[in-house]
Amino acid sequence: TSMLQLQARDIGDPTLTLYLEEAAQRVSAVARAHDQLFRGADIERMDLGKYVEGVCKDLDASVAHCVIHTEAQHGMEFSADRAISAALVVNELIANAAKHAYRGKQGGRVQVRIAGAGEDKLSISVRDEGTGVPQGFDLAQPKGLGMRIVTSFVTQLNGTIEIRHHNPGSEFVVILPR
């Protein structure tokens, strides 16, 4: 992560800098999972709420123009591979909100919620108060790498994703089986 961040600072190209910073955030999210597994008693399962809180804390420090608020239910144990995939979905949705929702503005707030949704489901919500999803945006045909990563992981996890439009902003809601 540090090497990617150093390269991002030294590259001199704003577009490449952005891509390297995004890659560093993805690596950091996976590294956090490995650290949590290493410190825990169970190396195959992890508390998704605690893990996502840590990922959001890391992102809050690196996305200076946005404030990330996290409400995560604890005690929802997931296999490590499913937890990492779910956290990468959150990582990408936050990165997209920071990148697109507040473009041309001083920044804003991103709200992340992780909670049980019935006995056998989990809800992940990432909401911004920015400009909203652009006209013609299609979840079935995402153009950016971040949304392609999100839809790929949601599919891999046998989940669903929907967009809720707010005034202002947008909310992405992912429902996953436990």
C-alpha positions as CSV (number, residue, x, y, z in Angstrom):
1,T,0.0,0.0,0.0
2,S,2.8,2.4,0.9
3,M,4.6,1.8,-2.3
4,L,1.4,2.5,-4.4
5,Q,0.8,5.7,-2.4
6,L,4.4,6.8,-2.9
7,Q,4.2,6.1,-6.6
8,A,0.9,8.0,-6.8
9,R,2.5,11.1,-5.2
10,D,5.5,11.0,-7.6
11,I,3.8,10.1,-10.9
12,G,2.9,13.7,-11.9
13,D,-0.2,12.6,-13.8
14,P,-3.5,13.3,-12.0
15,T,-5.3,10.4,-13.7
16,L,-2.6,7.9,-12.9
17,T,-2.4,9.3,-9.4
18,L,-6.1,8.6,-8.9
19,Y,-5.8,5.0,-10.2
20,L,-2.9,4.3,-7.9
21,E,-4.6,5.7,-4.9
22,E,-7.7,3.6,-5.6
23,A,-5.5,0.5,-6.0
24,A,-3.8,1.3,-2.6
25,Q,-7.2,1.5,-1.0
26,R,-8.2,-1.9,-2.3
27,V,-4.9,-3.4,-1.1
28,S,-5.4,-1.8,2.3
29,A,-8.9,-3.3,2.6
30,V,-7.6,-6.8,2.0
31,A,-4.6,-6.2,4.3
32,R,-6.9,-5.2,7.1
33,A,-8.8,-8.5,6.7
34,H,-5.5,-10.5,6.9
35,D,-4.5,-8.5,10.0
36,Q,-7.8,-9.1,11.7
37,L,-7.7,-12.8,10.9
38,F,-4.1,-13.0,12.1
39,R,-5.0,-11.4,15.5
40,G,-8.2,-13.5,16.0
41,A,-8.7,-17.0,17.2
42,D,-10.5,-18.2,14.1
43,I,-8.6,-17.7,10.8
44,E,-11.5,-18.7,8.6
45,R,-14.3,-16.5,10.0
46,M,-14.5,-12.8,10.9
47,D,-17.0,-10.3,12.2
48,L,-18.1,-8.3,9.2
49,G,-19.3,-5.3,11.1
50,K,-16.0,-4.8,12.9
51,Y,-14.1,-5.4,9.7
52,V,-16.1,-2.9,7.7
53,E,-15.8,-0.3,10.5
54,G,-12.0,-0.6,10.2
55,V,-12.1,-0.3,6.4
56,C,-14.3,2.8,6.7
57,K,-11.9,4.3,9.3
58,D,-9.0,3.8,6.9
59,L,-11.0,5.3,4.0
60,D,-12.1,8.3,6.1
61,A,-8.4,9.1,6.7
62,S,-7.5,8.8,3.0
63,V,-10.6,10.6,1.5
64,A,-10.0,13.9,3.1
65,H,-12.8,15.8,1.3
66,C,-15.5,13.4,2.6
67,V,-16.6,12.4,6.1
68,I,-17.6,8.8,6.4
69,H,-20.1,7.8,9.1
70,T,-20.4,4.1,9.8
71,E,-23.1,2.2,11.6
72,A,-22.2,-1.5,11.6
73,Q,-23.9,-4.3,13.5
74,H,-21.4,-6.5,15.3
75,G,-21.6,-10.2,15.7
76,M,-22.3,-11.2,12.1
77,E,-19.7,-13.8,11.4
78,F,-18.8,-14.5,7.8
79,S,-16.2,-16.7,6.1
80,A,-13.1,-14.6,5.5
81,D,-13.4,-14.7,1.7
82,R,-17.1,-13.5,1.8
83,A,-16.2,-10.8,4.3
84,I,-13.3,-9.5,2.1
85,S,-15.6,-9.4,-0.9
86,A,-18.3,-7.6,1.0
87,A,-15.8,-5.1,2.4
88,L,-14.4,-4.5,-1.1
89,V,-18.0,-3.7,-2.3
90,V,-18.2,-1.1,0.5
91,N,-14.7,0.2,-0.4
92,E,-15.7,0.7,-4.0
93,L,-19.0,2.3,-3.2
94,I,-17.4,4.8,-0.9
95,A,-14.6,5.6,-3.4
96,N,-17.3,6.2,-6.1
97,A,-19.2,8.5,-3.8
98,A,-16.1,10.4,-3.0
99,K,-15.1,10.6,-6.6
100,H,-18.4,11.4,-8.3
101,A,-21.0,12.6,-5.8
102,Y,-19.1,15.6,-4.6
103,R,-17.2,16.4,-7.8
104,G,-16.6,20.2,-7.9
105,K,-17.6,20.6,-4.3
106,Q,-15.7,20.9,-1.1
107,G,-16.8,17.5,0.0
108,G,-19.6,15.9,1.9
109,R,-20.9,13.0,4.0
110,V,-21.0,9.3,3.1
111,Q,-23.2,7.1,5.4
112,V,-22.4,3.4,5.6
113,R,-24.8,1.0,7.3
114,I,-24.3,-2.7,7.8
115,A,-27.2,-4.6,9.5
116,G,-29.1,-7.8,9.5
117,A,-32.1,-7.9,7.2
118,G,-34.2,-10.7,8.5
119,E,-32.9,-14.0,9.8
120,D,-30.8,-15.0,6.7
121,K,-29.9,-11.7,5.0
122,L,-27.5,-8.8,5.5
123,S,-28.0,-5.3,4.2
124,I,-25.1,-3.0,3.2
125,S,-26.0,0.6,2.5
126,V,-23.8,3.4,1.2
127,R,-25.4,6.8,0.8
128,D,-24.1,10.1,-0.2
129,E,-25.7,13.6,-0.3
130,G,-24.1,14.6,-3.5
131,T,-25.3,15.2,-7.1
132,G,-27.0,11.8,-7.5
133,V,-26.5,9.1,-10.1
134,P,-26.2,10.5,-13.6
135,Q,-29.1,10.1,-16.1
136,G,-28.9,6.8,-18.0
137,F,-26.7,5.1,-15.4
138,D,-27.3,1.4,-15.7
139,L,-26.2,-1.1,-13.0
140,A,-26.5,-3.9,-15.5
141,Q,-23.9,-2.3,-17.8
142,P,-21.5,-0.4,-15.5
143,K,-18.7,1.5,-17.3
144,G,-16.3,2.3,-14.5
145,L,-13.9,-0.2,-12.9
146,G,-15.3,0.5,-9.4
147,M,-18.9,-0.4,-10.3
148,R,-17.8,-3.4,-12.4
149,I,-16.0,-4.6,-9.2
150,V,-19.1,-4.0,-7.1
151,T,-21.5,-5.8,-9.5
152,S,-19.0,-8.7,-9.9
153,F,-18.6,-9.2,-6.1
154,V,-22.4,-8.8,-5.5
155,T,-23.0,-11.5,-8.1
156,Q,-20.3,-13.7,-6.7
157,L,-21.9,-13.4,-3.2
158,N,-25.4,-14.3,-4.6
159,G,-26.6,-10.8,-3.6
160,T,-28.7,-8.1,-5.1
161,I,-28.0,-4.4,-5.5
162,E,-30.3,-1.5,-6.1
163,I,-30.0,2.3,-6.3
164,R,-32.3,4.5,-4.2
165,H,-32.6,8.1,-5.3
166,H,-32.7,10.8,-2.6
167,N,-32.8,14.6,-2.7
168,P,-29.9,15.1,-2.5
169,G,-27.8,12.1,-3.3
170,S,-28.0,8.4,-4.0
171,E,-28.0,5.3,-1.9
172,F,-26.7,1.9,-3.0
173,V,-28.3,-1.0,-1.1
174,V,-26.7,-4.5,-1.3
175,I,-28.6,-7.4,0.1
176,L,-26.5,-10.6,0.8
177,P,-27.4,-14.0,2.1
178,R,-25.7,-14.8,5.4
